Amino acid sequence: MNLSYTKSDESDYLAETSSFSISHDMFGDLTTVTLGYSVGNDDISNNTDETFQRSAKRQNFRLGLTQVLTKNSLLGVNLETITDEGFLSSPYRPYRFSDGTTFGKAPENYPNTRTSNALSFRLKYFLPYRAALSGEYRYFHDTWGISASNVEIGYTHPLKANWIFDIHYRYYTQKAADFYSDLFSREGEQNFLARDKELSTFQDHTFGISVSYEFKPSSWQFIDTGSLNFSLDHIRFNYDDFRDETAAGGTLAPGEEPFYSFTANVIMAYLSIWY
């Protein structure tokens, strides 16, 4: 059983989340069932408007099943449902509109409820020489019309007694929300309007490597073991219907800019100690 509480406080956002999960082994420890629940309460403000105060509540329900298939293979299935209620957009981000002669911007307007469902399958196969292959597929759908899926494959290889190397590739693709558009035809064209690129149609590719070194210091009696860990992920994002307003110094007409894309490198290094 696990219990956790987290709190994040920013100048314009206060988030508090409580989480609970419990796991139970069955059938000679060949099957593990996990249930989880989280609830979060967020307070949203605006650094440019002292009168702006909004709130949002988020709930997360999780069900997981881990099954030993053979002595070398392991299957994990996870189902997750998330419900959001309240202010779910950004107080700063506008949408843009143009009728061909008039161009303008106005604050976004989102629905105040959202329900998301995700189902994932993860398979791990242990190779005879202590290495392992892994594969994952995840499908996501919500009441805003977004549907997404990702596929990930990985290979883990230990070297001698202390080193572990890992390489993985992930592909993600997403269909846009029903009320998203890069450029609306007029102000207030529909009830809900958004221009958040995270609600658009896009794909991303992730290539990653990681390495860890485990040590057992005999001179430090209070430490059982420790590890040094390093990882690098290279991510490429390509958007199909979100345009780059800054292209050519912002001189291009709305709707004529190139579609947005960018790359990111995520580096992580940390030390873990068990005592």
PyMOL commands that set and color helices and strands:
alter all, ss='L'
color gray80, all
select helices_A, chain A and resi 197-199+247-250
alter helices_A, ss='H'
color red, helices_A
select strands_A, chain A and resi 2-9+13-26+31-46+49-70+73-86+94-98+103-107+113-126+132-142+147-159+163-175+202-215+225-243+259-274
alter strands_A, ss='S'
color yellow, strands_A
deselect
rebuild
show_as cartoon
